[in-house]
């Protein structure tokens, strides 16, 4: 599995499993019994070493190799939710491992020294443990009430969660381009990831998704048209289309002539040709133009009016209609003749049904996020959570 593929899997898995409760976040083990789950997966991955040597090239393979070669097995319960739900350090470290691999895959990442690496690991460990606790608190409440009020639904829930997890795992394997599942599992292990633990994580997440889909389905449905209008008005920048500009630049440099008057005479001659609709402006630039525009196919610098260089050309470009050619424009160093090839001003779309539906969906998502946060806060106040060890 190359760096690009592993990076893709990491990002897709991160989108499904990381980023906190709001993103249906943190990953844990799925239970054999939805209420009480095993703490010790059969093929537990080893935790990260104290430091990870930075790769020589901006690729992920050296980091993966370092993690696989120098890790030392250890499994401890790091959190207890209620009386029968546990989180182990191998669950947390697997998430930390994924995020570290992602960091080292980014060419812009500057590897820290050993002390800095330890601080990063501690921060990531704390974040992922928090996400796991948040999710398990919600699931403990959900599964407890389900077991009390509708125990027959637990097997249905397990079956649906397992089916969803298998579909996601199959997507991961397909994206990896591994020849078969066995090869994909081996590639996961090379990255310090456990197949069985990954499946438990995906199942646990699926249970959470099923519950939240049901719990939040009616949240935000009471959003009024007035609220939609206010959001559209207050957040106009989110809806305004971007300005698009393409202009052609024919530049005559003073340095190519003995006098500025000679340069001006040449520019006037070029302008006469450029103003003729039958003239190929780009060909004229490539044949007679100076500066960088001949190398850019005649295209001037700046895809928005505010980005046009030289800045003195912007007013002239703004005054043109598509297809029109400007007069000769003197600037420091020479003379420009510009032609407007394409222009679309930034504009606010009409407040039609399509836009209203989009805003309503967005406001619904915001309302559901708030309800989700309130749910977590309420359950955490009513649930006993014990952290059993300090972050190693």
N, C-alpha and C positions, 0 to 999 in steps of 0.2 A: 504494500500500500504506500504510494508516494505521498510527499508532503502535502500536495494540493488536495488529494483525496481525503487524507486524514484531517486536514484543515476543514474541508467541506463537511465531513461527518461531525466534527467537533462543533461547528457553528450550528448545524441542524439540530444536534442533540442539545446544545445550549439553548436554542430557541424553545425546545420542548420542555427542558427540565431545569434550567437555571434562571437566575434573575429575580428570585423571590416569589412570594405567593401571588403577586399581581400577575406574573407571567405563568402561573400554574407551576411554579417554580421548582423549588428544590426537589432533589431526587432522593428517594429512599428505597428500601427493599419492599417488594410486595409480599404479602403474607401468604403462607399456605392456608392459614385461617385469617380472614380479613381483619380480625381484631387482635390476635396475638401472632406475631410473625417470628420467624427464625432470625436469630442475631448473627449466626455464623454461616455464611454462604460456603458451599462446598469448594468453590475455586476462588477463594478470596484473593484479591490483588494485594501485593505488598505496598506498604505506605511509601511516600516519597523519602528519598534521602534528605539529609539536612541541607545540602546544597545541590544545585544542578549546574553543571558547567555550561557556560554559554556556547552555542554552536559556532563553529568557525564560519560557516556560511549561514545565511538566513533561511535555514530549513529546519524541519521538525525532527528529522531522523536522529541526529546526535542526542537530542534531549530524550527521545523515546528510549534509545539504547542505554543512556545513563540511568534512567529510571528503572529499566528492567534489570540491569546488571548489578546495581548497588543497593537495591531496596532490601529491607529486612522485615520479615513477616511479624505482624503484631495485630491483635484484634482486641479491642476493649469497648465496653458499653460506655458511651460518652453522654447519653441523655436518656432519661426515663420519663415518659409521658403517661400520667395516670399511674396505673399499677401493672399494665401488661403490654405496653408499647415501648420498644427500645430502639435506639439509634446507636450504631457502632462506628468506631473511628474509621473502619475501612470504607464505609459508605461515604463519609465526609471526605476522606482522602481521595477517593475516586473522582469526586467532583473537583477537588483542588487540582488533581493531576490533569484533568481535562483543561482547566483554565490556564495552568502553567504552560501546557503544550501550545495552547492558543497564543499566549504571550510570546513565546520563543519562535512561533511561526511568523510573527509580524516583523518584517525587516526594519521597521522603525523602532522596535523595542531595544532599549539599551540594557544589556544584562547587568544586574547589580553584583556587588561583591557578596561574600558569604553572609555577612551580617544583614545586608539588604535583602538577600534572598530569604533569609529566615523571617524577616519582618513581613515580606510579601506572603509567605506561606501562612503565617499566623493570621494575617488579615483575611485571606481567602478562606482559611479554616473556619474562622469565626462567622464569616458571612454565610458560608454554606451550611454550617450547623444551625444558624438562625433560620434559614429557609426550610431546612428539614423539620425543625421543631414546629414552625408555623403550619406546615402541611400536615404533619402527623397529629397536631392538636385538632385540626378540623376533621380529619379522617376518623380519629378516635371517637369524636362526638357523633359523626354521621353513622359509622358502623355500629356503635353502641345502641343508638336509637333504632337502627334497622333491625338489629338482632332482637331487640325487645318487642318492637311493634310488627315487624314483618320478616321473621327469620327465613322464610322460604325464598325471599328475594336475594339473600346473600349469595346463593349458588349462581343465580342469574347474573348478579353483579360480577362475580369472579369470572364467569365465562365471557361476558362482554369485555371486561378489562383485559383478559388474556388475548382475546381475538384482536383487540385494538393494538396491544403491545406487539403481537406477531406481525401485524401489517406494517407498523412503524419499523420494526427490526428488519423486515424484508426490504423496505425502502432504503434503509441504511446499507444493507448488503449490496443492493443493486447499484447504489451510488458509488460504492467502493470499487466496483468492477472486479471483485474477487471472483474466481472461477466457480467456487461453490461455498456453501455455508461453513464448511470445516476450515477453509482457508481464511475466510473472514473472521472466524472466531480466533484463529491463531494471530491474525493481524491485530485484533483487539488486545490480546494478551501482550503482544509486543509493546503496545502503548500503555500497558499497565491497567487495562480495563478488563473486567470480568464479564463474561457472557451471561452467566446466571444472575449476577448482580444487576447487570444492565436490564435484563428482562424483568426482574423484580421492580426495578425503578420505573420502567415503562408501565407496568401493570398498576403500580401505586399511583402514578400520575393519572392513568386512565380512570381510576376510581374517583380521584379528585375532580377530574373534568366532568364525569357523569354527574356527580353531586352538584357541582357549581352550575352546570347547565340547567339543572332542575331548580336549584335555589334562586338563581338570578334571572330566570326567564321572564318574570313579570316586573323586574326592577327597571325603572326608567320608561315604562310604557305611558306614563301620565305626562310626558313632556308636551307642553303646549306650543302652539304655533308662535306665540309671542316670544317664548324662550328661544325657539329656533331662529327667529328674526334677529333677536338681540345678539345671539352668538355670531351670526353671519355678519352683522354690522360691526361688532367689537373685534372680530378677528379677520377683517377683510384681507389682510396680507396672506393668510393661509389659502385663500381662494383665488387671488389675483394671478393671472397667467404671467409668465416671464416674458420680458421684452426680447424679441429676436431681431438681430440686425446682421446683414451681410452687405458690405460695401467694397467697391473696387477702387484702387488707388494708383494713379499714374503720377509718379514723382520725378521732377527734374531738379537735379542738384546743381547749385551754383558752382561747385568745385569742378564740374566737368567743362566749364566754359571760361574764357578769358575775362569776361565781364558779366555782371548781372543782366545787362541789357541783352546780351547774346542769349543768355538762358531764358529770358522772358520771350524773346522772339521765337525761340524753339518751342517753348511751352504754348505760345499762341498758335503756332502751326499745328501742334499736336491737338490742341483744343478744337480746332476746326474739323479735324478728322474724327475726334472722339464724339463730337456733337452730331455727327451723321448717323442716323439710326442703322444704316447698313454696315457700319464699322464694327468689327469684332474688338471690343474694348480690351479684353484679356490679351488677345494677340498683340495689340498695340502696346500694352504694358510690358509684355515679355520682350518685345523687340526694341522699344525705346526707353522704357522706364529705368530709373535708378533706385538704389536702396534695396530693401528686402522684398517688396511686393512682387517683383518678377519671379522670385523663388517660391512665393506662396500662391502662385497661380493668379496673381493680380489682386488677391483679397487683402483689404486693409486690416490694420490691427485694432481689434475691439469688437466684440459681438453684442455690445450694448452701447448706447450713446454715451453713458457715463464712463465707458472704458476706452473710447476712441483715442488713438494716439496718432499724431499730435492732437492735443486737446482743442487747438484752434479750429480743427476741421469739423467738430461736432455740430456747431450751429448751421454750417452749410449743408451737412448731411441731413440734419433734421428738417431743413427747408425743402428738400427734394422729395419728389414722388418716385415710386419705383420705376426704374428705367431712365430717369432723367440724369443729365450730366451737369456738374457744377461749372461755374466760371473758374478761371485760374485763381488759385488761392495762395498768396504769398505767406510763407512762414520763415522762421529762422533756418537758414541753410538751403532754402530752395522754394520750389513752387509745386503745388498739388492740383491735380484735376481728379475729382472723385465722381463715381457713379453709384447710385443706390440700386443694388441688386435685389435685396429682400428686406422687408421691414414689417414687423408686427408689434404694435405697442402693447405694453402690459395692460390688461383690462380685467375688470371684475365680471364674472359670468352673471347672467340673469338669475334672479332668485326664483328659479323655476322648480318644478316638482323633483327633478333629479337632484338639484342642489339641496333642496329641503330634506329629501330622503337621506342624503349623505350627512347633513348636519344632525338630523335626528338620530342616525346610527351612532354618530360620534358622541352626542350627549348621552345616549343610552349607555355606551361603553364607559363614559365618565361616571355615570350614576352607579353602574354595576361595580366599578372599581371601588367607589366609596363604600358600597354595601359589603363588598368583599373585605375591605380593611376593617370595617366595623365588626364583621363576623369574627375575624381573627382576634381582634382586641378583646371582644366579649368572651370568646372561648378561652383565651389565655388567662383572663382574670379568674375564670371558673375552673381551670384545669391545673393540676399540680404538675409542674415541670421541674425535674431535678437534673442538673448537670453533674455528672459523677466524677469527671476528671477535668483537669486543666488542659488547655490546648497544648499538645506536645510540641 
